[in-house]
Amino acid sequence: MGMLKDKYGLVTGGASGIGRACAIRIAREGGAVVIADLESSRDKGEDVVKEIRSFGGTATFFCCDVANEADNAALVNEVVSLYGALNFAINNAGIGLYVRLADTDAADFDRVIAINLRGTFLGMKYQIKQMLKNGGGAIVNNSSSAGLRAVNLLGAYSASKHGILGLTKSGALEYANDGIRVNAVCPGAIMTPLMEVQSVEYQKELVSPQAMSRFGQPEEVAAVVTWLCSDESSFVTGVSMPVDGGGDASY
């Protein structure tokens, strides 16, 4: 009897990193999950589906560009078509941009906002509409420690992640009495594919504020996300939960 037995939902950006870890952990807890990602990530997404099915879990892949409104609507419809309801949604898809603020190209800034912030907004829009129909649900948005404070070279990213926390709190406030909980996780330095390509010096800089002098693993974030999706956190909404090895404690 897992925490998410007989629960149905989705995770965006589910082909790799934190999204992949969330999909696998949710499936191990009994949840059925639609893994959403770009067409270019289909092979990786299908590999996650195969892994989940190998231990008896339920998963499928769905192509989705979170910056596209029609894709977000179609994703929710896919979950409902397969399972009849949407009980949880994890808005995880995002991109990074490592550059000083004044050197940031406007087109690159717009792309970060479109995927990270607009994508979360569009996801919530259609997820909430469906959850209102099926009597509630839980939404977890992936923000960042950069959504709680400034981080060197992450101006555009930080702006998008701060915005996600605003959306999270607004959704939590507006729909609390409709049975919909909306929370966010704020991961610190997590060893994901986005992090692996950074220089050793920059990696050390990101880890240095943490009480724990190591990188977190995607599975450690997934454990928290899964709990927030479950009924075990039934009185928790509107939180911005650091998963950062004590990084927030030093500020």
N, C-alpha and C positions, 0 to 999 in steps of 0.2 A: 504494500500500500504506500505509494509515493505521495509526496506533497501535492503533485499536480495530476493525480489520477483522475481521469474523466474531464480534464481541462484541455481546451483547444485554443491554439493561438499562432503567433508568428514572431519571427525575429528578422529584422532587416540587417543587411551586411553580415549575413549568417554563414558566408562561405569561408571565412577565415577569422583569426584573432579572437577577440572577445565574443563576437557573434557566434562563431563556431562553437566555442566553449559553452555558451548559453544554450544553444540548441541541443547539444549532447547532454548537458546536465538536466535540462528540462525533460528530455525523452527518458532519461534514467529515472526520473521522478514520476513517470507515468503520463506525462503530457504528450499530446500530439501536436507537432509543430510544422508549420510551413516556413521553409528557409528561403528568404528573399534576397536576391543579389542581382548584379548586372549580368547581362548576357555574356560578357567577357569573363565572368567568374563562374559560369555554368558548370564547368568540369569540376572545379573545387567544391561547388555547392552540391553536386551530385555525389561526390566522394563523401561528404558529410552525411548525406542521406543514406548511403550504403553502410557507413559505420553505424549509424543509429539502427538501421534495420538488422544489422548483424547481431545485436544483442536483444532483438525483439521489440525495439521501439518503433514508433510511427512517425514518419517524416516524408515530406515531399519538397521539391524545389520549385520556385516560381520566379520568373524573371521580372525584375522591378527596378526602375530608376526612381529613387525616392524624391528627386527634385521635380518629377512629373506628376501632376495631380491625377490624371487618369490612371496611372500605374498604381497609385496608392489606393484608389477606389477599387481597382481590379484585384489588388492583393487581398483586401478585406473580403471581397466577394468570393475569392477563391477559398479562403478559410471556411466561410459559411457554406459554400457549395459542398465542400468535402466533409465537414463535421457538423454543420447545423448551427453553430454558434461561435462567437469570438469571446473567449474568457480572459485571455491575456495577450499583451502586445509589447514587444521590446523594440524600441526605436534606437537602433545601435549604429546604423550606417553613418559613416563620416570619413572625412579626409583631413589631412594635416597640411600646414603650410609653414615652413621654417625659414623665416626671413624677417629682417628688421622692418618696423612699421613703415618708415618713409620710403623703403625700397620695395614695398609691396605693390605689385601691379594691380590696377583696379579690376581687371578681368579676373585675376586670380582671387582677389577678395570676394568678388561676386560669386564665384564658383564655390568657395568655402561656405558662404552664407546660404547659397542655394541648396547645397547638399546637407549640411549639418543642421541649419536652423529652419529653413523652409521645408526641408524633408521631414523634420520632426513635427512641424506644424501640420503639414498635410497628412502625415500619418495619424496624428492625434485626431484631426478633424473627422476622418472616416472611421477610425476605430471607436471614437466616442459615439458617433451616430449609431453604429451597430450595437455597441454595448448597452445603449439606452433601450434598444429593441429586445435584447436578450437578458435584461435584468441586472446588468452590472458587469464589472470586470476589473482587471488591474493592468495599468500601463506603467512601464518602466522606461525612462529615457536615459540614454548614456550621455552624460555631461563629461566633466573632467575636473581634476584639481585646478586646471586652467579656467574653469568656470567659477571658481571661488576666489581666485587671485590672479595677478599677472604672472606670466612665465616668459622668460627671455626668448625672443624670436618667434613668439606665437601670438602676435597681436590679432590677426584675423581669426585664427582658430579660437582664441580666448573670447573674442567678441561673440562668436557663434555659440560657444558653450555657456557663457553667461546668459545669453538669450534663451537657451534651452531651459535654464532654471526658472526664468520668468514664465515660460509656457507651462512648465510643470506646476508651479504654484498656482497659476491662474486656473488650469484644468482641475487641480485638486479642490480649489475653493468653489468653483462653479458646479461641480458634479458630485460632491461628497455625499449628498443626500439622495443621489440617484444610484448609489451602490457602486460607483466608479472611483477607484483609488488611482492616483497619479503620483509617482515618485521618480526620483532620479538618483543614479549612482555617479560618483565623481572619482573615477580611478586616478591614481597617481602614476608613477612610472611603472608601466606594465610592459612586459616583453612581448610585443606584438610585431607583425611584419612591418608596420610603420616605424617601430622603434629600432628594429634590427638594422635598418639601413642608415641610421644616424652614426656620427663619429663617436669613438670611445670617449672623447673629451666631453661631448655634449651629453652623452648618456650619464656620465659621472655628475655633470651639473644638475641633471634632472633628479637623480637619486639623492643628492646631497641634503636637501631639506628634510628628508624622511627620518623618522626615528629608527626605522628598520633600514639598514644600509644594504639593501638588495632590491632587485626588480621584483614586482609582483608577477604572478602568472595569470593568464586569462581565466583559468579555472577558479581562481580565488575571487575574481569579480563575478563569475557565473554563479557561484554559490550564493552570493548576496542577492543577485538579480532574481534567482529562482525563489528565494524566500520572499522577496517583495511581490512576486507574482502569485504566491500561495495564500491560502486562508490563514496561515500561521501569522501573517502580518496584517490581520483584518482591521486593526485600529491604527494603522500607519498610513498616512497620506500627506503629500506636500513636502516630503523631506528631500534634502540634498545630501545624500549619504556618502561621506568620503570612504573610499576603499584604497588607502594610500600609504599603508605602513606607518601611520602616525605623522605624515607630512603636515596635515592641517593643524596638528597640536603645536607646531613650532611657530605658527603665525598668530 
